[in-house]
């Protein structure tokens, strides 16, 4: 397998797409928060809490202390982390029905307008295509199936246990193993700067779409490919030298 010439990335053999806020925007959940009586500003705080707790689990491995007097294991599934963040931002005042409505709304998100074109371009170029997000495969599979995109994705990859949650390098390396390609021939397509940083640390090729953050975070090394949306990002990855 050829190495990167002079550190330049090569055209990937497979792409792995982030799901939430990359293929499927979270913004439409806002009306669910309004119906629950949760101020709009708290939706952004919920997203930040969700990332905070996911990153902590990725860093610590999510292990519970051992011993006969240790508390029972917390719910460290993705849904458990989502629910925990909702309770934290509302001071544990959220009604169970409102909590369920927001969780249910996550399975009814619509894809970005160019999502299908981006997936089709990758498949049409002969690349393997998968998704990778910080949860088991149930939610991404539901979203893709509901949007009619599931047939464009070969694998819906899960990153559990928590020790392999993004942005821990093990999450991306496990994806490369699942797709049977070296990390340097797997590209991540994401709208998150932190995701680019994690994938780059694992030696993946990185493609960042600016549709969410606008400007790439200056604290991270820049992505290999930058696009205004998913389609442009995929086109840039396909244009890399073989």
RAZI-V421021 format. One record per residue. N is the residue number from 1. RES is the residue in one letter. PHI is phi as a letter, one per 20 degrees, with the letter a starting at -180 (* if undefined). Layout:
n res phi
N RES PHI
N RES PHI
//
This chain:
n res phi
1 X *
2 X f
3 X e
4 X f
5 X f
6 X l
7 X m
8 X f
9 X f
10 X e
11 X g
12 X f
13 X e
14 X b
15 X d
16 X c
17 X d
18 X f
19 X d
20 X f
21 X m
22 X d
23 X f
24 X c
25 X f
26 X e
27 X g
28 X f
29 X f
30 X g
31 X f
32 X f
33 X f
34 X f
35 X f
36 X e
37 X m
38 X e
39 X g
40 X g
41 X f
42 X f
43 X f
44 X f
45 X f
46 X f
47 X f
48 X f
49 X f
50 X f
51 X f
52 X g
53 X f
54 X f
55 X f
56 X f
57 X f
58 X f
59 X f
60 X e
61 X n
62 X m
63 X f
64 X e
65 X f
66 X e
67 X p
68 X f
69 X e
70 X f
71 X f
72 X f
73 X f
74 X f
75 X e
76 X d
77 X f
78 X g
79 X f
80 X f
81 X f
82 X f
83 X f
84 X f
85 X f
86 X f
87 X f
88 X f
89 X f
90 X d
91 X m
92 X l
93 X d
94 X f
95 X f
96 X g
97 X f
98 X f
99 X f
100 X f
101 X f
102 X f
103 X f
104 X f
105 X f
106 X f
107 X e
108 X d
109 X f
110 X e
111 X f
112 X f
113 X g
114 X e
115 X f
116 X f
117 X f
118 X f
119 X f
120 X f
121 X f
122 X f
123 X f
124 X f
125 X e
126 X n
127 X e
128 X f
129 X c
130 X b
131 X d
132 X b
133 X b
134 X e
135 X a
136 X f
137 X e
138 X f
139 X f
140 X g
141 X f
142 X f
143 X f
144 X f
145 X f
146 X f
147 X e
148 X m
149 X d
150 X f
151 X f
152 X e
153 X d
154 X f
155 X c
156 X d
157 X e
158 X d
159 X d
160 X e
161 X f
162 X g
163 X f
164 X d
165 X f
166 X f
167 X e
168 X f
169 X g
170 X f
171 X f
172 X f
173 X f
174 X f
175 X f
176 X f
177 X f
178 X f
179 X e
180 X l
181 X c
182 X f
183 X g
184 X f
185 X d
186 X d
187 X d
188 X e
189 X d
190 X b
191 X d
192 X d
193 X f
194 X f
195 X f
196 X g
197 X f
198 X f
199 X f
200 X f
201 X f
202 X e
203 X m
204 X f
205 X f
206 X c
207 X c
208 X d
209 X e
210 X e
211 X f
212 X e
213 X e
214 X m
215 X d
216 X f
217 X g
218 X f
219 X f
220 X d
221 X f
222 X f
223 X f
224 X f
225 X c
226 X c
227 X c
228 X f
229 X b
230 X f
231 X f
232 X f
233 X f
234 X f
235 X g
236 X f
237 X f
238 X f
239 X e
240 X f
241 X f
242 X f
//
